[in-house]
Structure formats: C-alpha cells, structure tokens
Amino acid sequence: MNMSLILDSEKCTACGACVDSCPFGVLSLEGENLVIGEGCTLCGACVEVCEAGALALPETEAPSPRPGVPPGGVWVFAEQRHGVLAQVTRELLGEATRLAKEIDAPVAAVLLGDRVEHLVPELQAAGAQRVYLAEHPLLAEFLEEPYAAALTELARRFEPEIILAGATYAGRAFIPQVAASLKTGLTADCTAFAIDPEKRLLLQTRPAFGGNIMATIITPRTYPQMATARPGTFKPLAAGDSRDGQVIRVEFNPGETSPRSRFLGTVAEIKERVPLAGAEVIVAGGRGLKEAKNFNLLEELADLLGGAVGATRAAVDAGWISYPQQIGQTGKTVSPKLYIACGISGAAQHLVGMQSSDFIVAINKDPAAPIFQVADVGLVGDVLEIVPALIQEIKKSRS
Ligand SMILES: Cc1cc2nc3c(=O)[nH]c(=O)nc-3n(C[C@H](O)[C@H](O)[C@H](O)COP(=O)(O)OP(=O)(O)OC[C@H]3O[C@@H](n4cnc5c(N)ncnc54)[C@H](O)[C@@H]3O)c2cc1C
C-alpha cells in the first residue's frame, strides 16, 4: 500500500500554502512543481490548507478488530528480591483486586525466582487468587532476558487480560521487552487505574508533557493491556483476611536463552538515615526553607517522630538535600501515615508523589498555596517559626 502523501499535480496551483503549513519542512516548490521530500509524517496539515484539493492522505487500513477477551484475568508481576516480596507487589495486588471485580476476572500473581515458593501464602494474603510459580536457578537473581522470556511464555500460555508491574528498576527494565514480544501496548509509570467495564478497557493514567497534564491511555486493540505503576501509588488490601487460592507451577525452560548479562554480586546501597520508602512519617521541605541548614530543623522533627526527611525538586536542585530524598514525579512516590509539608507550594509534580498519604499537614505562609487543597490540616505562617515551635511542644509533652 502506498503510504505517502498523494499529490494531484493537475489540481495543484503552486500557491505554496501547503509549504508554509508543513511543520516538518518537507514540502517545497520547484518552479510550479510541488516537491514532497523525505520525512513526511502524514500529519495532514497540508491537506487541510490545500484549497485546490490537490493533496490527500493515503487510505489507511481499517484497524483490526479487538480479539476476544483472554481468559487469564488480571496479573501482577510479583517482584521479589532474595526471597523478600517487594511492597509494590502487595499494592498492585490490592489495585488488581479492585479492577478485576469490575470485569469479573480472576487476580493472579506471577512469581519468578529460585526457591521462592514460601512467598505464595503472602501473595494469596495480598489478593492473588492464582499464583503462577516458575522456579529456576537462572531466575534466582533478576536478569532482564530470562525474566522477560519467562513472563512472555506464561502470558502466551495462560493469556492474561491485564498485566501490572511495579515501575521499579526491574519492572522498567524487562516489562517493555515483554510488551514488545507480545506485540501489545504498555503504559509506564501510571499513577491511577480505572476500568471501562462495558469495553473491558484498562484506563491507564500517567503524567504527560512534562507533568503538565494527566493523560489517560488505553490499549483498545491488543491484549494483554500492560502497565507499570510507581511503588507507593496504591494501597494493599487490608491485612487479616485469610485468603487462599490455586498455585500453578510452571516449568521455565531457558532453551536458547543465553543472557547477555550475568549476575556478578550485590553491592549494598548507601541509604538515607530513615529510608523514605515505607516510612510512616515524612517531614518534607521545599524552597520555603530558604537554605540548606534549615533542613536540620526538619531532621530534628523527623527524628522526634521516628520519620524520614523528604524534599521537593526545588530543594534538591538548590543542593540543600540529596536526590534520593526527592518526592514527586521525577523522585519517589510515598504514602506515609503522616506527611508534613514545610514550605512546599504543592506543584502537580510534587503532589503526584505524596497525595495518597493518609494525613497531610501543610505549613506555608501563603494561604492560597495549592498544597492546602490536599492538606487535612493547614498551618498558615512562617515555617521557620512553626517547625521550631512544634519541636518544642513535642519535647515538652514528652518530658
Ligand atoms: C518534568 C518535571 C518534573 C518535576 N518533578 C518534580 C518532582 O519529582 N518533585 C517536585 O517536588 N517537583 C518536581 N518538579 C518541580 C515542580 O514543578 C515545582 O517547581 C516544585 O515542586 C516546587 O518546589 P517547592 O514547592 O519547594 O518550591 P516553590 O514552588 O517555590 O514553593 C515554595 C513555597 O514555600 C512557601 N514559603 C516561602 N517562604 C516560606 C516561609 N518562610 N514559611 C512558609 N512557607 C514559605 C511559598 O509560599 C511557596 O508556596 C518537576 C517539574 C517538572 C517540569
């Protein structure tokens, strides 16, 4: 099929309107002749401005109809490291349970590793009605190729309708390979999911255009519908319910897989004092703190509350605190029980990383600061007066 712009030179008046309209500079006039150069994206801008009707877009193939609904339900990639389940897996199983109810589908976890069977009850307690378990020495440490091969093979065999994974180092590394092998779409770094129950579409929301808008993306023509989500975005199911389910043990046959990467060893990460991930209390600071030394106040308050210190990108960019403590779209996503935002305006890119916190206290001298819209308690005033006063009060009440 001809997939280039169609020019009817009989009709062309060489007016040049199309040349001016082309955002890619592909069109030019050579005397009375219109020349279509390399790089046309078929955007159609020229067709719209051509009053002579000399330009047309090629007919495109009608999209192939959506295949029948696969039977495998909603899957969560059960991320584990050295036999310890990643918290994001529980969060995604909680979200998968909510989504699956809307389409009356089962929830399954895919557990890859070596000697990881002990994690099955944890996955069941977190909401997995089925656990697909593949154990093999090659899956002991995370390596992209065997993990991608194993998940792709399982998806081909058991046909999930949806696959969710954490937007973690591992998820970001191998999930795109799985989506490419399955010839389906993937939305990375989602911050919200919903279901269109009539069309059984997964609505995948994520920041787009530098975080200036939230885009909702669908995968309307292929299965599985695949997405990754940041850790800390969703809530796990409430603990305590006893849940069980089916375990489907599958052979992983590495076959021709000869990974281009090899596992050499583990290097311990230098951690911040109290790690942000999983902290129940976070005291976060922004540009309103004015200078680096004022973060000492936040550290003191965090220590008193047994919490961690976080920051906005503005504070990190100013060099007041290091990047691992940045919260937001290009930092970490957190969901503590208590989040104290100090001198933070509440930009969308920051809110996306903390707004699922259970209780938010905001301190800002500007009563119109957007952070107050998500705060449960707002203190209007100077953070450099309020935080020391809070510290004093806590110390007094403890003594
Ligand atoms: C692509 C992209 C990604 C981004 N990713 C992130 C991200 O991951 N995380 C993030 O945080 N930002 C991110 N940003 C930046 C974001 O848009 C904001 O610029 C940033 O969050 C603002 O930080 P802030 O609230 O500290 O500073 P400001 O917006 O400058 O706010 C400072 C606040 O402090 C208050 N204040 C000043 N003095 C005092 C005082 N003495 N007492 C009390 N309050 C006071 C002010 O009223 C103001 O509301 C991103 C931006 C882009 C474009």
The ligand as an SDF file (V2000), in Angstrom:
LIG
                    3D

 53 58  0  0  0  0  0  0  0  0999 V2000
    9.1570   17.4920   34.3520 C   0  0  0  0  0  0  0  0  0  0  0  0
    9.1180   17.9950   35.7410 C   0  0  0  0  0  0  0  0  0  0  0  0
    9.2880   17.1050   36.7720 C   0  0  0  0  0  0  0  0  0  0  0  0
    9.2550   17.5650   38.0830 C   0  0  0  0  0  0  0  0  0  0  0  0
    9.4160   16.6650   39.1000 N   0  0  0  0  0  0  0  0  0  0  0  0
    9.2970   17.1090   40.3660 C   0  0  0  0  0  0  0  0  0  0  0  0
    9.3800   16.1910   41.4500 C   0  0  0  0  0  0  0  0  0  0  0  0
    9.6110   14.9890   41.3130 O   0  0  0  0  0  0  0  0  0  0  0  0
    9.2180   16.6880   42.7070 N   0  0  0  0  0  0  0  0  0  0  0  0
    8.9730   18.0090   42.9600 C   0  0  0  0  0  0  0  0  0  0  0  0
    8.8200   18.3770   44.1380 O   0  0  0  0  0  0  0  0  0  0  0  0
    8.9280   18.8810   41.9560 N   0  0  0  0  0  0  0  0  0  0  0  0
    9.0910   18.4550   40.6690 C   0  0  0  0  0  0  0  0  0  0  0  0
    9.0540   19.3610   39.6620 N   0  0  0  0  0  0  0  0  0  0  0  0
    9.0840   20.8000   40.0130 C   0  0  0  0  0  0  0  0  0  0  0  0
    7.7270   21.3520   40.4060 C   0  0  0  0  0  0  0  0  0  0  0  0
    7.0570   21.7900   39.2520 O   0  0  0  0  0  0  0  0  0  0  0  0
    7.8940   22.5530   41.3470 C   0  0  0  0  0  0  0  0  0  0  0  0
    8.7210   23.5060   40.7490 O   0  0  0  0  0  0  0  0  0  0  0  0
    8.4840   22.1830   42.7090 C   0  0  0  0  0  0  0  0  0  0  0  0
    7.7720   21.1310   43.3000 O   0  0  0  0  0  0  0  0  0  0  0  0
    8.3740   23.4060   43.6040 C   0  0  0  0  0  0  0  0  0  0  0  0
    9.0350   23.1410   44.8020 O   0  0  0  0  0  0  0  0  0  0  0  0
    8.7040   23.9820   46.1160 P   0  0  0  0  0  0  0  0  0  0  0  0
    7.2830   23.7750   46.4950 O   0  0  0  0  0  0  0  0  0  0  0  0
    9.7630   23.6430   47.0980 O   0  0  0  0  0  0  0  0  0  0  0  0
    9.0190   25.4680   45.6590 O   0  0  0  0  0  0  0  0  0  0  0  0
    8.0480   26.6600   45.3250 P   0  0  0  0  0  0  0  0  0  0  0  0
    7.0490   26.2860   44.3110 O   0  0  0  0  0  0  0  0  0  0  0  0
    8.9110   27.8210   45.0440 O   0  0  0  0  0  0  0  0  0  0  0  0
    7.2450   26.9000   46.6790 O   0  0  0  0  0  0  0  0  0  0  0  0
    7.8270   27.3900   47.8330 C   0  0  0  0  0  0  0  0  0  0  0  0
    6.6760   27.5980   48.8110 C   0  0  0  0  0  0  0  0  0  0  0  0
    7.2120   27.9710   50.0650 O   0  0  0  0  0  0  0  0  0  0  0  0
    6.3810   28.9620   50.6180 C   0  0  0  0  0  0  0  0  0  0  0  0
    7.2120   29.7280   51.5480 N   0  0  0  0  0  0  0  0  0  0  0  0
    8.2170   30.5990   51.2710 C   0  0  0  0  0  0  0  0  0  0  0  0
    8.7640   31.0420   52.4130 N   0  0  0  0  0  0  0  0  0  0  0  0
    8.1000   30.4600   53.4330 C   0  0  0  0  0  0  0  0  0  0  0  0
    8.1960   30.5200   54.8440 C   0  0  0  0  0  0  0  0  0  0  0  0
    9.1430   31.2600   55.4450 N   0  0  0  0  0  0  0  0  0  0  0  0
    7.3200   29.7980   55.5730 N   0  0  0  0  0  0  0  0  0  0  0  0
    6.3740   29.0440   54.9960 C   0  0  0  0  0  0  0  0  0  0  0  0
    6.2320   28.9380   53.6560 N   0  0  0  0  0  0  0  0  0  0  0  0
    7.0890   29.6280   52.8820 C   0  0  0  0  0  0  0  0  0  0  0  0
    5.8720   29.7510   49.4480 C   0  0  0  0  0  0  0  0  0  0  0  0
    4.6610   30.4130   49.7880 O   0  0  0  0  0  0  0  0  0  0  0  0
    5.7040   28.6960   48.3950 C   0  0  0  0  0  0  0  0  0  0  0  0
    4.3810   28.1880   48.3850 O   0  0  0  0  0  0  0  0  0  0  0  0
    9.0690   18.9390   38.3560 C   0  0  0  0  0  0  0  0  0  0  0  0
    8.9000   19.8170   37.2970 C   0  0  0  0  0  0  0  0  0  0  0  0
    8.9120   19.3610   36.0080 C   0  0  0  0  0  0  0  0  0  0  0  0
    8.7120   20.3290   34.8930 C   0  0  0  0  0  0  0  0  0  0  0  0
  1  2  1  0
  2  3  1  0
  2 52  2  0
  3  4  2  0
  4  5  1  0
  4 50  1  0
  5  6  2  0
  6  7  1  0
  6 13  1  0
  7  8  2  0
  7  9  1  0
  9 10  1  0
 10 11  2  0
 10 12  1  0
 12 13  2  0
 13 14  1  0
 14 15  1  0
 14 50  1  0
 15 16  1  0
 16 17  1  0
 16 18  1  0
 18 19  1  0
 18 20  1  0
 20 21  1  0
 20 22  1  0
 22 23  1  0
 23 24  1  0
 24 25  2  0
 24 26  1  0
 24 27  1  0
 27 28  1  0
 28 29  2  0
 28 30  1  0
 28 31  1  0
 31 32  1  0
 32 33  1  0
 33 34  1  0
 33 48  1  0
 34 35  1  0
 35 36  1  0
 35 46  1  0
 36 37  1  0
 36 45  1  0
 37 38  2  0
 38 39  1  0
 39 40  1  0
 39 45  2  0
 40 41  1  0
 40 42  2  0
 42 43  1  0
 43 44  2  0
 44 45  1  0
 46 47  1  0
 46 48  1  0
 48 49  1  0
 50 51  2  0
 51 52  1  0
 52 53  1  0
M  END
$$$$
